[in-house]
Every structure is written in structure tokens, then in C-alpha cells.
Amino acid sequence: MNVLVTGKGGQLAWELEQTLPKGWQLTALSVDELDITQASQVERVIGEQQPDLVINAAAYTAVDKAESDQDTAYAVNETGAKNIAQACKQVGARLLHVSTDFVFDGTHSTPYATDTKPNPVNVYGASKLAGDIAVMQTLPEAVIVRTAWVYSTNGNNFVKSMLNLMSSKPQLGIVYDQVGTPTWAKGLALWLWAVAAKKDVSGVYHWTDAGVASWYDFAIAIQELAIEKGMLNEAIPVNAIPASQYPTPAKRPSFSVIDKASAEQASGVKTVHWRKQLSMMLDELKANH
């Protein structure tokens, strides 16, 4: 299997490289090697590579910046996704496209199903939804997977930020009224490989780790586990604050738990509780330092 991954340098592309199935070939391209907003470049590169499968892990993910940089967000998240889908169609490649929980408005109190009508509340979510629609219209047999709160040992993310802040600040205030599910990028990568091996899977799926957390719960778990593992020397006070006390340019959904049942069924992979995944990621982070 010859696989092309976009978004090299990002957390997911890195984990896909680490977890590549035996005997498969992977070419990961960064934005400097493949600018997905340029249709002719995408067509040329995918034409030259002739991949069996493309995993589109490239995205404009700066949620707050997107509010004032709408054109770039749409160029990457909508036009870029469409360009890749069209190039895949031309060479007969399968496409796995990565999307987000931010296509939903956060007004639910039960997990969002894959067929729930999207209603994004910010530019990032709207641009990703536009990309999902473009992919489905261009290549109906593609797989779209929506995920959330992704972190990895590689790159910048909430877990690593918390570890830095907890070792340098006297106390922290973390938002408690935004609820979702953390996702270790390695778990997402393994799900993508499982689906890649099943040729007949298509459509929209949701994948995160199992369970539910607020950002505050997530921060508390990071501190507890890091102390347990000797990665932090002492606990600092972590205070629960409402999102209204931490205003951001982009509005965020207050509830973005997504339903993973169909993704488990299609892949044969079971979700693992986020706290267990966090513990394994911290072990990996500690071993690599």
C-alpha cells in the first residue's frame, strides 16, 4: 500500500509515521512540499506519487486567528480539501480526510451523532464543514473523520502547555464549562490505519478517546499523572473558571462530545478512556526526554 500523508510537521502526520503498518510505504509532505491550496500543484504531486491512499491531515487549525484570517482558513480547509479530493479522483486513490467536532454548535447535552445537522459557531468550524461538504461532493466514497482536542508527544498542544505552566506558574485558572473528549493522536492514527485496511468503508465517522472531560478535568488529570510519574515536582492550585472569564476571539462550543459507535463498528477498534491514553502519552513523553 502506497500512502501519501499531507500536513507533515503536525501531530497526526507524525503519529501516522510512527505507527505505519508493516510493508506499507508512506510519503509525508509538509506545506513547503505540497501547498494544498494550489490545485495544479496538488494534481501534479498526487499524479507523480500515484498513491493508493491519501490521508489529508493538513488543516488551518488556529481557531482564534481564523476569525480575522477567514480567507486563509477557507483556502486551506475548504479549497485545499477539494483539491485533494479531485486529485484522488483522477488517480483512483482512496481519501481519508480529517475534520473536527467544531462543525457542531455545542447546544446538545448528548453526544453528537455523525448525521446530526452541523451548525458551526466560528470561522474555523465553518471552514472545516465547507471542506467536508466539498470532499463528499467530489469523492462520495471518501472517509471523513471528525475528531477533537488532539494532543501528542510531538508538536504544541494543551498537555505540553499545561506541563510547562504547572512547572513555572504559582497557580492556574482553567475553563470548566467547555466539555468534550481529549484525543491522543496516536489512537487516532491507529484508527485511520484500521480503516485504511478496510477498502469498503466510506462516509462520515467520529473518533476521539472514550469518556468526557472539561478542560479543567483534563488539566487536573495532567497534573495528577505528571506528579505520579515524577514529571512535575509539586501540585499548584488549579482553579475552575467559566469561559466568560477567559474571552477568546472565536466562540467555542460548550459541549462537543461526539458519538464514536459507528467508527468502532467500521474499524473494529475500540475507544480507550482518555485518562488511560493520557497516561500512556506521558510515559512516552518522559521516555523521550
Beta strands, then each sheet from edge to edge (+ up, - down):
strand 1: 2-6
strand 2: 25-29
strand 3: 53-56
strand 4: 94-100
strand 5: 143-147
strand 6: 150-151
strand 7: 172-175
strand 8: 179-180
strand 9: 183-184
strand 10: 203-206
strand 11: 213-214
strand 12: 238-241
sheet 1: 2+ 1+ 3+ 4+ 5+ 10+
sheet 2: 6+ 9+
sheet 3: 7+ 12+
sheet 4: 8+ 11-
end
